Amino acid sequence: MDKHDIMATGKDPRKILGVSVDASDEEIRAAYLKKIKEFPPDRSPLEFERIRDAYDVLRDPRRRARIMLQSANPESSLVLLVDSHVPERRCVGPKPWLAAMRERQSGT
């Protein structure tokens, strides 16, 4: 496991970027750009790295869905399903992907 993996640290990337749970891709990108202007890599390399890692998690639909599931219920079997899932179709954003995962788990 990478020592810089934000998922391993237990810190919520949404809090790091200051976005809501249901933030759109555009809102996440805008928050990221605002934060990196506040903490440029030449002045705050550690904070910049934290911000960049949080953005990397939130811009990936699978990782964002996993964060949503973990925050809702850390012991959920859906978290295990997310980890083992190989995408069969492309879903845009975490909500459609999460719906597809729930559908697959229920077998309908």
Steps between C-alpha positions, in 0.01 A plus 500: 500500500631845408578714804333795329173319429232722648264204539746343745527813715132498592461871415196593298611654170177701485600680821850565369361671189203652683227354279164350587410132477302553181749736331516480122818443303512872417468599867775258597731635230429861599571424867823324401620794291416743781689291757814459291511876452490537879766231552742496205753214488802728539370648829297217653613169345332275758168681491513512120555123493202443733280716278618326183440156653148602612422622148632177348260301720197718427545521125496118465137377513591162654710652776239769567228234528717309744543814714123553497440141609764509771362820649146359498586162650861385540400135544272488197526204266470748214851627582632149441301480178651830379848366567439181305299644211635509147297762311292355217376837381603856542306700757543873540531610861457300819121502519430303176785266579372443853152428364648247256689334786188474717309358204770242442512404868124449519511287185228687314 
